[in-house]
Amino acid sequence: MTFGLSYIPALVVAGSSDTSADHALYAPIAGPWIDLANRPGCGAGHIGCDTETTYKVLLVIDGIVQGLGAGTVLVGFLAPERTAVTVAEPEKPSLRVSPAQVGTSGYGMAAFGKF
């Protein structure tokens, strides 16, 4: 989920940006780092220095989050699933005998048990 939350915005930027370096964002995990290395200099075109610095910070954050997300997916595949199973001891058989009324005027014995 972490990987998807960071990769989907990168795909949107890659598809909508006019900057050629942003097309590297199509590549998962490595894309933000490739884009960061190929970014135009400060003030190139219509992008100011503050805006370009913000883009670079966002690329670093996106690259880190994509890497962490991919790492958690990898660990999920490699880590064995462990399930704790508790086995209850079976109940011991028991028998209880007690006096009981049989019919409207008779008496007898009743037996109750767990087997």
C-alpha distances in whole Angstrom, upper triangle without the diagonal:
4,5,5,6,9,10,11,13,15,15,17,19,20,21,23,25,28,28,28,26,23,23,22,18,18,17,14,14,18,18,18,21,23,23,24,27,28,28,31,33,34,36,35,36,35,32,33,33,31,28,28,27,25,23,23,22,19,19,19,16,14,15,14,11,10,12,11,7,9,12,9,9,13,14,12,14,17,17,20,19,21,23,26,29,32,35,37,41,43,45,49,51,53,56,58,62,63,66,65,67,68,69,71,74,73,71,69,66,62,60,56,54,50,50
4,5,5,6,9,10,12,13,15,16,18,19,21,22,23,27,26,26,24,21,21,20,16,17,16,13,12,16,16,15,18,20,20,21,24,25,25,29,30,31,33,33,33,32,30,31,30,28,26,25,24,22,20,20,18,16,16,15,12,11,12,11,7,7,9,8,5,8,10,8,9,12,13,13,15,18,18,21,20,23,25,27,31,33,37,39,43,45,47,51,53,56,59,60,64,65,68,68,70,71,72,74,76,75,73,72,69,65,62,59,56,53,53
4,6,5,6,9,11,11,12,15,16,16,18,20,21,25,24,23,21,18,18,17,13,13,13,9,9,13,13,13,15,17,18,19,21,23,23,27,29,29,31,31,32,31,28,30,29,27,25,24,24,21,19,19,18,15,14,14,12,9,10,10,7,5,8,7,4,6,9,9,8,11,13,13,15,17,18,21,21,24,26,29,32,35,39,41,45,47,49,53,55,58,61,63,66,68,71,70,72,73,74,76,79,78,76,74,71,67,65,61,58,55,55
4,5,5,6,9,10,10,12,14,15,16,18,20,23,23,23,21,18,18,17,13,13,13,10,11,14,14,14,17,19,19,20,23,24,24,27,29,30,32,31,31,30,28,30,29,28,25,25,24,22,20,20,19,16,15,16,14,11,12,13,10,8,11,11,8,9,13,12,11,14,16,15,17,19,21,23,23,26,28,31,33,36,40,42,46,48,50,54,56,58,61,63,66,68,71,70,72,72,73,76,78,77,75,74,71,67,65,61,59,55,55
4,6,6,7,9,11,12,13,15,16,18,19,23,22,23,21,18,18,18,14,14,15,12,13,16,15,14,17,19,18,19,23,24,23,26,28,28,30,30,30,29,26,28,27,25,23,23,22,19,18,18,17,14,14,15,12,10,12,12,9,8,12,12,9,11,14,13,13,17,18,17,19,22,23,25,25,27,29,32,35,38,41,43,47,49,51,55,57,59,62,64,67,68,71,70,72,73,74,76,79,78,76,74,72,68,65,62,60,56,56
4,6,6,7,9,11,11,13,15,16,17,20,20,20,18,15,16,15,11,12,12,10,10,13,12,10,14,16,15,16,19,20,19,23,25,25,27,26,27,26,23,25,24,23,20,19,19,16,14,15,14,11,10,11,9,6,8,9,6,6,10,10,8,10,13,13,14,16,18,18,20,22,23,26,26,29,31,34,37,40,43,46,49,51,54,57,60,62,65,67,70,71,74,74,76,76,77,79,82,81,79,78,75,71,69,65,62,59,59
4,6,5,6,9,10,10,12,14,15,19,18,18,16,13,13,12,8,9,9,7,8,11,10,10,13,14,14,15,18,19,19,22,25,25,27,26,26,26,24,25,25,24,21,20,20,18,15,16,16,12,11,13,11,8,9,11,9,7,10,12,9,10,14,14,14,16,19,18,20,22,24,26,27,30,32,35,38,41,44,47,50,52,55,58,61,63,66,68,71,73,76,75,77,77,79,81,83,82,80,79,76,72,70,66,64,60,60
4,5,5,6,9,10,11,13,14,18,18,18,17,14,14,14,10,10,11,10,12,14,12,12,16,17,16,18,21,21,20,23,26,26,28,27,26,25,23,26,26,24,21,21,22,19,16,18,18,14,13,16,14,10,12,14,12,10,14,15,12,14,17,17,16,19,21,21,22,25,26,29,29,32,33,36,39,42,45,48,51,53,56,59,61,64,67,68,71,73,76,75,77,77,78,80,83,82,80,79,76,72,70,66,64,60,60
4,5,5,6,9,10,11,12,16,16,17,15,12,13,13,9,10,12,11,13,15,12,11,15,16,14,16,19,19,18,21,23,23,24,23,23,22,20,22,22,21,18,17,18,15,13,15,15,11,11,14,12,9,12,14,12,11,15,16,14,16,19,19,19,21,24,23,25,27,29,31,31,34,36,39,42,45,48,50,54,56,58,62,64,66,69,71,74,75,78,77,79,80,80,82,85,84,83,81,78,75,72,69,66,63,63
4,5,5,6,9,10,10,14,13,14,12,9,9,9,6,7,9,9,10,11,8,8,12,12,11,13,16,16,15,18,20,21,23,21,21,21,19,21,21,20,17,16,17,15,12,13,14,10,9,12,11,8,10,13,11,10,13,15,14,15,18,19,18,21,23,23,24,27,28,31,32,35,37,40,43,46,49,52,55,57,60,63,66,68,71,73,76,77,80,79,81,82,83,85,88,87,85,83,80,77,74,71,68,65,65
4,5,5,6,9,10,13,14,14,13,9,9,9,6,6,9,9,12,13,10,11,14,14,12,15,18,17,17,19,23,23,24,23,23,22,21,23,24,23,20,19,20,18,15,16,17,14,12,15,15,11,13,16,14,12,16,18,16,16,20,20,19,21,24,24,25,27,29,32,32,36,37,41,43,47,50,52,56,58,60,64,66,68,71,73,76,78,81,80,81,82,83,85,87,86,85,83,80,77,74,71,68,65,65
4,5,5,6,8,12,13,14,14,10,10,12,9,9,12,13,15,16,13,13,17,16,14,17,20,18,17,20,22,23,23,22,21,20,19,22,23,22,18,18,20,17,14,16,17,14,13,17,16,13,15,18,16,15,18,20,18,19,23,23,22,25,27,27,28,31,32,35,35,38,40,43,46,49,52,54,58,59,62,65,68,70,73,74,77,79,81,80,82,82,83,85,88,87,86,84,82,78,76,72,70,66,66
4,5,5,6,9,10,11,11,7,8,10,8,9,12,13,15,15,11,11,14,14,11,13,16,15,14,16,19,19,20,18,18,17,15,18,19,18,15,14,16,14,11,13,15,12,11,15,15,12,14,17,16,15,18,20,19,20,23,24,24,26,28,28,29,32,34,36,37,40,42,45,48,51,54,56,60,62,64,68,70,72,75,77,80,81,84,83,85,86,86,88,91,90,89,87,84,81,78,75,72,69,69
4,6,6,9,9,9,9,5,5,7,5,6,9,11,14,13,10,10,13,12,10,13,15,14,13,15,19,20,20,19,18,18,17,20,21,21,17,16,18,17,13,14,16,14,12,15,16,13,14,18,17,15,18,21,19,19,23,24,23,25,28,28,29,31,33,36,37,40,42,45,48,51,54,57,61,62,65,69,71,73,76,78,81,83,85,84,86,87,88,89,92,91,90,88,85,82,79,76,73,70,70
4,6,9,10,10,12,8,7,10,9,8,12,14,17,17,13,14,17,16,13,17,19,17,16,18,21,22,22,20,19,19,18,22,23,23,19,18,21,19,16,18,20,17,15,19,19,16,17,21,20,18,21,23,22,22,25,26,25,27,30,30,30,33,35,38,38,41,43,47,49,52,55,58,62,63,66,69,72,74,77,78,82,83,86,85,86,87,87,89,92,91,90,88,86,82,80,76,74,70,70
4,7,9,11,12,9,9,12,11,11,15,17,19,19,15,15,18,17,14,17,19,17,16,17,20,21,20,18,17,16,16,19,21,21,17,17,19,18,15,17,19,16,16,19,20,17,19,22,21,20,23,25,24,24,28,29,28,30,33,33,33,36,38,41,41,44,46,49,52,55,58,60,64,66,68,72,74,76,79,80,83,85,87,86,88,88,89,91,94,93,92,90,88,84,82,78,76,72,72
4,5,8,9,6,8,11,10,12,15,17,19,18,14,14,16,15,12,14,16,14,12,13,16,17,17,15,13,13,12,16,18,18,14,13,16,15,12,14,17,15,14,18,18,16,18,21,21,20,23,25,24,25,28,29,29,30,33,34,34,37,39,41,42,45,47,50,53,56,59,62,66,67,70,73,76,78,81,82,86,87,90,89,90,91,92,93,96,96,94,93,90,86,84,80,78,75,75
4,6,9,8,9,12,13,14,17,19,21,20,16,16,18,16,13,15,17,14,12,12,15,16,15,13,11,11,12,15,17,18,15,14,17,17,14,16,19,17,16,20,21,19,20,24,24,23,25,28,27,28,31,32,32,33,36,37,37,39,42,45,45,48,51,54,57,60,63,65,69,71,73,77,79,81,84,86,89,91,93,92,94,95,95,97,100,99,98,96,94,90,88,84,82,78,78
4,6,6,7,10,11,13,15,18,19,17,14,13,15,13,10,12,13,10,8,8,12,13,13,10,10,11,10,14,15,17,13,12,15,15,12,13,16,15,14,17,19,17,18,22,22,21,23,26,26,26,29,31,31,32,35,36,36,38,40,43,44,47,50,53,56,59,62,65,68,70,73,76,79,81,84,86,89,91,94,93,94,95,96,98,101,100,98,96,94,90,88,84,82,78,78
4,5,6,8,10,12,14,17,18,16,12,13,14,11,9,12,12,9,8,9,13,15,16,13,12,14,14,17,18,20,17,14,17,18,14,15,18,17,15,18,20,18,18,22,23,21,23,26,26,25,28,30,30,31,34,35,35,37,39,42,43,47,49,52,55,58,62,64,68,70,73,76,78,81,84,86,89,91,94,93,95,95,96,98,101,100,98,97,94,90,87,84,81,78,78
4,5,6,8,11,12,14,15,13,9,9,10,8,5,8,8,5,6,8,11,14,15,13,13,15,14,16,17,18,15,12,15,15,12,12,15,14,11,14,17,15,15,18,19,18,19,23,23,22,25,27,27,28,31,32,32,34,36,40,41,44,47,50,53,56,59,62,66,68,70,74,76,79,82,84,87,89,92,91,93,94,95,97,99,98,97,95,92,88,86,82,79,76,76
4,5,6,8,10,12,14,12,8,8,10,9,6,9,11,9,8,10,14,15,16,14,15,15,14,17,17,18,15,12,15,14,10,11,14,12,10,13,15,13,13,17,17,16,18,21,21,20,23,25,25,26,29,30,31,32,35,38,39,42,44,47,50,54,57,60,63,65,68,71,74,76,79,81,84,86,89,88,90,90,91,93,96,95,93,92,89,85,83,79,77,73,73
4,5,6,8,11,13,12,8,10,12,10,8,11,13,10,11,13,17,19,20,17,17,18,17,20,21,21,18,16,18,18,14,15,17,15,13,16,17,15,14,18,19,16,18,22,21,20,23,25,25,26,29,30,30,32,34,37,38,41,44,47,50,53,56,59,63,65,67,71,73,76,79,81,84,86,88,88,89,90,91,93,96,95,93,91,88,85,82,78,76,73,72
4,5,6,9,10,8,5,7,9,6,6,9,10,9,10,13,17,19,21,18,19,20,19,21,21,22,19,17,18,18,14,14,16,15,11,14,16,13,12,16,16,14,16,19,19,18,20,23,22,23,26,27,27,29,31,34,36,39,42,45,48,51,54,57,61,63,65,69,71,74,77,79,82,84,87,86,88,89,90,92,95,94,92,90,87,83,81,77,74,71,70
4,5,7,9,8,4,6,9,8,7,10,12,11,12,15,18,20,21,20,20,21,19,21,21,21,18,16,17,16,13,13,15,12,9,12,13,10,10,13,14,11,13,16,16,15,18,20,20,21,24,25,25,27,29,32,33,37,39,42,45,48,51,54,58,60,63,66,68,71,74,76,79,81,84,83,85,86,87,89,91,90,89,87,84,80,78,74,71,68,68
4,6,9,9,6,9,12,10,10,13,15,14,15,18,21,23,25,23,23,23,22,24,25,25,22,20,21,20,16,17,18,16,13,15,16,13,12,16,15,12,15,18,16,15,19,20,19,20,24,24,24,26,29,31,32,36,38,41,44,48,51,54,57,59,62,65,67,70,73,75,78,80,83,82,84,84,85,87,90,89,87,86,83,79,76,73,70,67,66
4,7,6,5,8,10,9,10,13,14,14,16,19,22,24,26,24,25,26,24,26,26,26,23,21,22,21,17,17,18,16,13,15,16,12,11,14,14,11,12,16,15,13,16,18,17,18,21,22,21,23,26,29,30,34,36,40,43,46,49,52,55,57,60,64,66,68,72,74,77,79,82,81,83,84,85,87,90,89,87,85,82,78,75,72,69,66,65
4,6,6,8,10,10,11,14,15,16,17,21,24,25,28,26,27,27,25,27,27,26,24,22,22,21,18,17,18,15,12,13,14,10,9,12,11,7,9,12,11,9,12,15,13,14,17,18,18,20,23,26,27,30,33,36,39,42,45,48,52,54,57,60,63,65,68,70,74,76,79,78,80,81,82,84,87,85,83,81,78,75,72,68,66,62,62
4,6,7,8,10,11,12,14,16,17,21,23,25,27,26,27,28,25,27,26,25,23,21,21,20,17,15,16,14,11,11,11,9,6,8,9,5,6,9,9,8,10,13,13,13,16,17,18,19,21,25,26,29,32,35,38,42,45,48,51,53,56,59,62,65,68,70,73,75,78,78,80,81,82,84,87,85,83,81,78,75,72,68,66,62,62
4,6,5,6,9,10,11,12,14,18,20,23,25,24,25,26,24,25,24,24,22,20,19,19,16,14,15,14,11,11,13,10,7,10,12,9,8,12,13,11,13,16,16,16,19,21,21,22,24,28,29,32,35,38,42,45,48,51,54,57,60,63,66,68,71,73,77,79,82,82,84,84,86,88,91,89,87,85,82,78,76,72,69,66,65
4,5,5,6,8,10,11,12,16,18,20,23,21,22,23,21,23,22,22,20,17,18,17,14,13,14,13,9,11,12,9,8,11,12,10,11,14,14,13,16,18,18,18,21,23,23,25,27,30,32,35,37,41,44,47,50,53,56,59,62,65,67,70,73,75,79,80,84,83,85,86,87,89,92,90,88,86,83,80,77,73,71,67,67
4,6,5,6,9,10,10,14,16,18,20,19,21,21,18,20,19,19,17,14,14,14,10,9,10,9,5,7,9,7,5,9,10,9,10,13,14,14,16,18,19,19,22,24,24,26,28,31,32,35,38,41,44,47,50,53,57,59,62,65,68,70,73,75,79,80,83,83,85,86,87,89,92,90,89,87,84,80,77,74,71,68,67
4,5,5,6,9,10,14,16,18,20,19,21,22,20,21,19,19,18,15,15,15,12,10,11,11,7,7,10,9,6,9,12,11,11,14,15,15,16,19,20,20,22,24,25,26,28,32,33,36,39,42,45,48,51,54,58,60,63,66,69,71,75,77,80,82,85,85,87,88,89,91,94,92,90,88,85,82,79,75,73,69,69
4,5,5,6,9,12,15,17,20,18,20,21,19,21,20,21,19,15,16,17,13,11,14,13,10,11,14,12,10,13,15,13,14,17,18,17,19,22,22,22,25,27,27,28,30,34,35,38,41,44,48,51,54,57,60,63,66,69,72,74,77,79,83,85,88,87,90,90,91,94,96,95,93,91,88,84,81,78,75,72,71
4,5,5,6,10,12,14,17,15,17,18,15,17,17,17,15,12,13,14,10,9,12,11,8,10,13,11,10,14,15,14,15,18,19,18,21,23,23,24,27,28,29,30,32,36,37,40,43,46,49,52,55,58,62,64,67,70,73,75,78,80,84,85,88,88,90,91,92,94,96,95,93,92,89,85,82,79,76,72,72
4,6,5,9,11,13,15,15,17,18,15,16,15,15,14,10,11,12,9,6,9,10,7,8,11,11,10,12,15,14,15,18,19,19,21,24,24,25,27,29,30,31,33,36,38,40,43,46,49,52,56,59,62,64,67,70,73,75,79,81,84,86,89,88,91,91,93,95,97,96,94,92,89,85,83,79,77,73,73
4,6,9,11,13,16,15,18,19,17,18,16,18,16,13,13,15,12,10,13,13,10,11,14,14,12,15,18,17,17,20,22,21,22,26,26,26,28,31,31,32,34,38,39,42,45,48,51,54,58,61,64,66,69,72,75,78,81,83,87,88,91,91,93,94,95,97,100,99,97,95,92,88,85,82,79,75,75
4,6,9,12,15,13,15,17,15,17,16,18,16,12,14,15,12,11,14,15,12,13,17,16,14,18,20,19,19,23,24,23,25,28,28,28,31,33,33,34,36,40,41,44,47,50,54,57,60,63,66,69,71,75,77,80,83,85,89,90,93,93,95,96,97,99,102,100,98,97,94,90,87,83,81,77,77
4,6,9,11,10,12,13,11,13,12,14,12,9,10,12,9,8,12,13,10,12,16,15,15,18,20,19,20,23,24,24,26,29,29,30,32,34,35,36,38,41,43,45,48,51,54,57,61,64,67,69,72,75,78,80,84,85,89,90,93,93,95,96,97,99,101,100,98,97,94,90,87,84,81,78,78
4,7,8,6,9,11,9,11,11,13,12,9,11,13,11,11,14,15,14,16,19,18,18,21,23,23,24,27,28,28,30,32,33,33,36,38,38,39,42,45,46,49,52,55,58,61,64,67,71,73,76,79,82,84,87,89,92,94,97,96,98,99,100,102,105,104,102,100,97,93,91,87,85,81,81
4,6,6,9,11,9,10,8,12,11,8,10,13,12,11,14,16,15,16,20,20,20,22,25,25,26,28,30,30,32,34,35,35,38,40,40,41,43,47,48,51,54,56,60,63,66,69,72,75,77,81,83,85,89,90,94,95,98,98,100,101,102,104,106,105,104,102,99,95,93,89,87,83,83
4,6,9,10,7,6,5,8,9,6,8,11,11,11,14,16,15,17,19,20,21,23,25,25,27,29,30,31,33,35,36,37,39,41,42,43,44,48,49,52,54,57,60,63,67,69,73,75,77,81,84,86,89,90,94,95,98,98,100,101,102,103,106,105,103,102,99,95,93,89,87,83,83
4,6,7,5,5,6,9,9,8,10,13,13,13,16,18,18,20,22,23,23,26,28,28,30,32,33,34,36,38,39,40,42,43,44,46,47,51,52,54,57,59,63,66,69,72,75,78,80,83,86,88,91,93,96,97,100,100,101,102,103,105,108,107,105,104,101,97,95,91,89,85,86
4,6,6,8,9,12,11,9,12,15,13,14,17,18,18,20,23,23,23,26,28,27,29,32,32,33,35,37,38,39,41,43,44,45,47,50,51,54,57,59,63,66,69,72,75,77,80,83,86,88,91,93,96,98,100,100,102,102,103,105,108,107,105,104,101,97,95,91,89,85,86
4,6,8,11,14,12,11,14,16,15,16,19,20,19,22,24,24,25,28,29,29,31,33,34,34,37,39,39,40,43,44,45,46,48,52,52,55,58,60,64,67,70,73,76,78,81,84,87,89,92,93,97,98,101,100,102,102,103,105,108,107,105,104,101,98,95,91,89,86,86
4,6,10,12,10,10,14,14,14,16,19,19,19,22,23,23,25,27,28,28,31,33,33,34,37,38,39,40,43,44,45,46,48,51,52,55,57,60,63,66,69,72,75,77,80,83,86,88,91,92,95,96,99,98,100,101,102,103,106,105,104,102,100,96,94,90,88,85,85
4,7,8,6,6,10,11,10,12,15,15,16,18,20,20,22,24,25,25,28,30,30,31,34,35,36,37,40,41,42,44,45,49,49,52,54,57,60,63,66,69,72,74,77,80,83,85,88,89,93,94,96,96,97,98,99,101,104,103,101,100,97,93,91,87,85,82,82
4,6,5,6,9,10,11,12,14,15,17,19,20,21,22,25,26,27,29,30,31,33,35,36,37,39,41,42,43,45,46,50,50,53,55,57,61,63,67,69,73,75,77,81,84,85,89,90,93,94,97,96,98,99,100,102,104,104,102,101,98,94,92,88,86,83,83
4,5,5,6,9,10,11,12,14,15,17,18,20,21,23,24,26,27,29,30,31,33,35,36,37,39,41,42,43,45,48,49,51,54,56,60,62,66,68,71,74,76,80,82,84,87,89,92,93,96,96,98,99,100,101,104,103,101,100,97,93,91,87,85,82,82
4,6,5,6,9,10,11,12,14,16,17,18,20,21,23,24,26,27,28,30,32,33,35,36,38,39,41,42,43,47,47,49,52,54,57,60,63,66,69,72,74,77,80,82,85,86,89,90,93,93,95,96,97,98,101,100,98,97,94,91,88,85,82,79,80
4,5,5,6,9,10,11,12,14,15,16,18,20,21,22,24,26,27,28,30,31,33,34,36,37,39,40,42,45,45,48,50,52,56,58,62,64,68,70,72,76,78,80,83,84,88,89,92,91,93,94,95,96,99,98,97,95,93,89,87,83,81,78,78
4,5,5,6,9,10,10,13,14,15,16,19,20,21,22,24,25,27,28,30,31,33,34,36,37,39,40,44,44,47,49,52,55,58,61,64,67,70,72,76,78,80,83,85,88,89,92,92,94,95,96,97,100,99,97,96,93,89,87,83,81,78,78
4,5,5,6,9,10,11,12,14,15,17,18,20,21,23,24,26,27,29,30,32,33,35,36,38,39,42,43,45,48,50,54,56,60,62,66,68,70,74,77,78,82,83,87,88,91,90,92,93,95,96,99,98,96,94,91,88,86,82,79,76,77
4,5,5,6,9,10,11,12,14,16,16,18,20,21,22,24,26,27,28,30,32,33,35,36,37,40,41,43,45,48,51,54,57,60,63,66,68,71,74,76,79,80,84,85,88,87,89,90,91,93,95,95,93,91,88,85,83,79,77,73,74
4,5,5,6,9,10,10,12,14,15,16,18,20,21,22,24,26,27,28,30,31,33,34,36,39,40,42,44,47,50,53,57,59,63,65,67,71,73,75,78,80,83,85,87,87,89,90,91,93,95,94,92,91,88,84,82,78,76,73,73
4,5,5,6,9,10,10,12,14,15,16,18,20,21,22,24,26,27,29,30,32,33,34,38,39,41,44,46,50,52,56,58,62,64,67,70,73,75,78,80,83,85,88,87,89,90,91,93,96,95,93,91,88,85,82,78,76,73,73
4,5,5,6,9,10,11,12,14,15,17,18,20,21,23,24,26,27,29,31,32,33,36,37,39,42,44,47,50,53,56,59,62,64,68,70,72,76,77,81,82,85,84,87,88,89,91,93,92,90,89,86,82,80,76,73,70,70
4,5,5,6,8,10,10,12,14,15,16,18,20,21,22,24,25,27,29,30,31,34,35,37,40,42,45,48,52,54,58,60,62,66,68,70,74,75,78,80,83,82,84,85,86,88,91,90,88,86,83,80,77,74,71,68,68
4,5,5,6,9,10,10,12,14,15,16,18,20,21,22,24,25,27,28,30,33,34,37,39,42,45,48,51,54,58,60,62,66,69,71,74,75,79,80,83,83,85,86,87,89,92,91,89,87,84,80,78,74,72,68,68
4,5,5,6,9,10,11,12,14,15,16,18,20,21,22,24,26,27,28,32,33,35,38,40,44,46,50,53,56,59,61,64,67,69,73,74,78,79,82,82,84,85,87,89,91,90,88,86,83,79,77,73,71,67,67
4,5,5,6,9,10,11,12,14,15,17,18,20,21,22,25,26,26,30,31,33,35,38,41,44,47,50,53,56,58,62,64,66,70,71,75,76,79,79,81,82,83,85,88,86,84,83,80,76,74,70,67,64,64
4,5,5,6,8,10,10,12,14,15,16,18,20,21,23,24,25,29,29,32,34,37,40,43,47,49,53,55,57,61,64,66,69,70,74,76,79,78,80,81,82,84,87,86,84,82,79,75,73,69,67,63,63
4,6,5,6,9,10,11,12,14,15,16,18,20,21,22,24,27,29,31,34,37,40,43,46,49,53,55,58,61,64,66,69,71,75,76,79,79,81,82,83,85,88,87,85,83,80,76,73,70,67,64,63
4,6,5,6,9,10,10,12,14,15,16,18,20,21,22,26,27,29,32,34,38,40,44,47,50,53,55,58,61,63,67,69,72,74,77,77,79,80,81,83,86,85,82,80,77,74,71,67,65,61,61
4,5,5,6,8,10,11,12,14,15,16,19,20,21,24,25,27,29,32,35,38,42,44,48,50,53,56,59,61,64,66,69,71,74,74,76,77,78,80,83,81,79,78,74,71,68,65,62,59,59
4,5,5,6,8,10,11,12,14,15,17,18,20,23,24,27,29,32,35,38,42,45,48,50,53,56,59,61,65,66,70,72,75,74,76,77,79,81,83,82,80,78,75,71,69,65,62,59,59
4,5,5,6,9,10,10,12,14,15,16,18,21,23,25,28,31,35,38,41,44,47,50,52,56,58,61,64,66,70,72,75,74,77,78,79,81,84,82,80,78,75,71,68,65,62,59,58
4,5,5,6,9,10,10,12,14,15,16,19,20,23,26,28,32,34,38,41,44,47,49,53,55,58,61,63,67,68,71,71,74,75,76,78,80,79,77,75,72,68,65,62,59,56,55
4,5,5,6,9,10,11,13,14,15,18,19,22,24,27,30,33,37,39,43,45,48,51,54,56,60,61,65,67,70,69,72,72,74,76,78,77,75,73,70,66,64,60,57,54,54
4,5,5,6,9,10,11,12,14,17,19,22,24,27,31,34,37,40,43,46,49,52,54,57,60,62,66,68,71,71,73,74,75,77,80,78,76,74,71,67,65,61,58,55,54
4,5,5,6,8,10,10,12,15,17,20,23,26,29,32,35,38,42,44,47,50,53,55,59,61,65,67,70,70,72,73,74,77,79,77,75,73,70,66,63,60,57,53,53
4,5,5,6,9,10,10,13,14,17,20,22,26,29,32,35,38,41,44,47,50,52,56,58,61,63,66,66,69,69,71,73,75,74,72,70,66,63,60,56,53,50,50
4,6,5,6,9,10,13,14,17,20,23,26,29,32,35,39,41,44,47,50,52,55,58,61,63,66,66,68,69,70,73,75,73,71,69,66,62,60,56,53,50,49
4,5,5,6,9,12,14,17,20,23,26,30,32,36,39,41,44,47,50,53,56,58,62,64,67,67,70,70,72,74,77,75,73,70,67,64,61,57,54,50,50
4,5,5,6,9,11,14,17,20,23,27,30,33,36,38,41,45,47,50,54,56,59,62,65,65,67,68,70,72,74,73,70,68,65,61,58,55,52,48,47
4,6,5,8,9,12,15,18,21,24,27,31,34,36,39,42,45,48,51,53,57,59,62,62,64,65,67,69,71,70,67,65,62,58,55,52,49,45,45
4,6,8,9,13,16,19,22,26,28,32,35,37,40,43,46,48,52,54,58,60,63,63,66,66,68,70,72,71,68,66,63,59,56,53,50,46,45
4,6,9,12,16,19,22,25,28,31,34,37,40,43,45,48,52,54,58,60,64,64,66,67,69,71,73,71,69,67,63,60,57,53,50,46,45
4,6,9,13,15,19,22,25,28,31,33,37,40,42,45,49,51,55,57,61,61,63,64,66,68,70,68,66,64,60,57,54,50,47,43,42
4,6,10,13,15,19,21,25,28,30,33,36,39,42,46,48,52,54,58,58,60,61,63,65,67,65,63,60,57,54,50,47,44,40,39
4,7,10,13,16,19,22,25,28,31,34,37,39,43,45,49,51,54,54,57,58,60,62,64,62,60,57,54,51,47,44,41,37,36
4,7,10,13,16,19,22,25,28,31,34,36,40,42,46,48,52,52,55,55,57,60,62,60,57,55,51,48,45,41,38,34,34
4,6,10,13,16,19,21,24,27,30,33,36,39,42,45,48,48,51,51,54,56,58,56,54,51,48,44,41,38,35,31,30
4,7,10,13,16,19,21,25,28,30,34,36,40,42,45,46,48,49,51,54,56,54,51,49,45,42,39,35,32,28,28
4,6,10,13,15,18,21,24,27,30,33,36,39,42,42,45,46,48,51,52,50,48,45,42,38,35,32,29,25,24
4,6,10,12,15,18,21,24,27,29,33,35,39,39,42,43,46,48,50,48,45,42,39,36,32,29,26,22,22
4,6,9,12,15,18,21,24,27,30,33,37,37,40,41,43,46,47,45,42,40,36,33,30,26,23,19,19
4,6,9,12,15,17,21,23,27,29,33,34,37,38,40,43,44,42,39,36,33,30,26,23,20,16,16
4,6,9,12,15,18,21,25,27,31,32,35,36,39,42,43,40,37,34,31,28,24,21,18,14,14
4,6,9,12,16,18,22,25,28,29,32,33,36,39,40,37,34,31,28,25,21,18,14,11,10
4,6,9,12,15,18,21,25,26,29,30,33,35,36,34,31,28,24,21,18,15,11,8,8
4,6,10,13,16,20,23,25,28,29,32,35,35,32,29,26,23,20,16,14,10,8,8
4,7,10,14,17,20,22,25,26,29,32,32,29,26,23,19,17,13,11,7,5,5
4,7,10,13,17,18,22,23,26,29,29,26,23,20,16,14,10,8,5,5,7
4,7,10,14,15,19,19,23,26,26,23,20,16,13,10,7,6,4,7,8
4,7,10,12,16,17,21,23,23,20,17,14,10,8,6,5,6,9,12
4,7,9,13,14,18,20,20,17,13,10,7,6,4,6,9,12,14
4,6,10,12,16,18,17,14,11,9,6,5,7,8,11,15,18
4,7,10,13,14,13,11,7,6,4,6,9,11,15,18,21
4,6,10,11,11,9,6,5,5,6,9,11,15,19,21
4,6,7,7,6,4,6,8,9,12,14,18,22,24
4,7,7,5,5,6,8,9,13,15,19,22,24
4,6,6,8,10,12,13,16,18,22,25,27
4,6,9,12,15,15,19,21,25,28,30
4,7,10,14,15,19,22,25,29,31
4,7,10,12,16,19,23,26,28
4,7,10,13,16,20,23,25
4,7,10,13,17,21,22
4,7,10,13,17,19
4,7,10,14,16
4,7,10,12
4,7,10
4,6
4
